[in-house]
């Protein structure tokens, strides 16, 4: 049960799921869905990284996320450039939700979480990934799709269609 806000009104629990989502995978959807069950509002924000060129444009990634999160009415999709904590501060979001696949993810994400807490008081919730997706990474999906491998069990159907179109894969 949510604690009442100081002024007596209901407090809205908000969280941010940031990432590159190039492309969005079933592992991403799992974490987003679980976050949507925990929070009143979840913002999924596509990070703009000027130093990298992705397989999909930022707008395409936003569109794919919008398509695959329609089952979650409390999820919205956005795009951001800059520090995650600045986005959280501007949008009054106190929590970042991150999925962890392995210990190697934890090492990196713990440093980021501690930095975010120190910079802006933003907490991070770590969710262990569903074991079914523990090996899954967007970079692997792109590589497999590029070489015509079957990624149909790794991404939502609408993302699979776009991957096939982009990579010229018939699989």
N, C-alpha and C positions, 0 to 999 in steps of 0.2 A: 504494500500500500504506500502511495506517495505521501510524504509529509506535507502539511499545508504550508503555503508560502507565508512569509512574515506578515503580509497584509491580510491574510485570511483567505485569499483566492486560491484556486487550484494551481499548483506549480506544474509547468509543462517540462517534461524531461526531453532534452534534445541531444542528439549525438551526430558526429560527423564520421563518415567513412571515406577517407581520401585515397586516391590512387591514380595510376596512369590508365588502367583498364584498357590496354592495347593488345588484344581485345579483352572484353569482359568474359570471364570463364564461369563454369558452374561453381567453382570454389568461391569466387567473388559473390555470386548470387546466394550461396549458402550463408556467408557471413552477413551480407546485407539483410537477408530474411530473418536471421536470428537476432540481429540488432533491432530490426523493426518490431520484433516481439517483445523486446525489452524497453524500448523508448517510445514516447508519444510521437516524436518527429525524428526522422533520420534524413540527413542530407548526404547524398553521395556526390562527392566533388571530384571532377576530373582535373588532375594536375597538369598544367601547361609547363613543359620543360623545353625552353628555347634551344637547349644544346642537343636535343635529340629529335630525330625525325621518326615518327612512328609509322606503323603500317597503315593506321587509320588516322584521319585528322581528328582534332579535338571535338569538332562538331559531330563527326560520325560516331565517335565514342559516346558522346552525350546522347545522341539519338538511339544507339544500341541499348544503353542503360535505361533510357526512358521506356523502350519497348519491352525489356525483360523484367522490369520492376512493376508492371501494371497491377500485379496481384497484391501489391503493398501500398495501400492508399496513403499511408503516413510517410512514404519515401518520396523525396524530391531530388532532382538531379541538377547539378550546377557545374560551372567551370571556374577554376581559379588559377592565378599565377602569383607566386610569392610564397611567403611563409604560411604554413598551415595554421599556426597560432594566431596570425593576423586575421585570417579568414574567420577563425573561431571567435575572436574578439569582436569583429565587426558584426557578426551574425548572432552573437550571444549564445554560443554553443560551448558548454563546459567540458565535453567529453569527446575524445577521438576513439573510434573502435577500429582495432587492427586484428586481422587474422594471423595466426602463427602456424606455420607448417612444420618447422623443425627448430632445434636449438640454435642453429645458425641465424634464423629469423629473429629469435629472441635477443641474441647478442646485439644486433643492430637496432632493433626496435626499442629495447630497453634504454639505450643511449638517447634515442630520439624522444622517448617518453619523459625521461628525466630532464632533458633540455626544454621540452615544451612546458613541463611543470614549472621549471625555474624561470623561463621567459615570461610566461603569461598565466600561470596557475591552471593550465588546462591539463586535466587528467587523461590517461589512456587506459582503455579496457582492452585487455588481450583475450582473444577467443581462440582456443585451440581449434584448428581446422578439423572438419569431418575427416576421419582416416581415409575415406574414399577419395578425397582430393589432396592428400598430403604431398603428393608428388607434382601437383599441377602448378604451372607457371605460365603466364601469358607468352613469355619468350619461347618456351618449349612448344606451345600450341602453334605459334607462328612458324617455327622451324619445321614442325611436322607437316603443317598445311602447305608450306612452300614446296615441300618435296612430294606432295600428293598423298600423304598419309591420312588415315581416318581419324578425325578429331571430333566425330559426331557425339561421342559420349563425354566430351570435355567442355563443350560450349552449348548454349541454348540454340535451338534451330534457326532463329533469325540471324544470329551471329555466324553460324555455320554457313548460311547462304551468302552472307557478305564476305566471309573468308574465301569461299570458293570463287566468288567473282573477282576478288582482289588478287588472289594468287594464281588464278587460272586453273585451279585444281578441279578435276572431275570427280574425285572421291567424295 
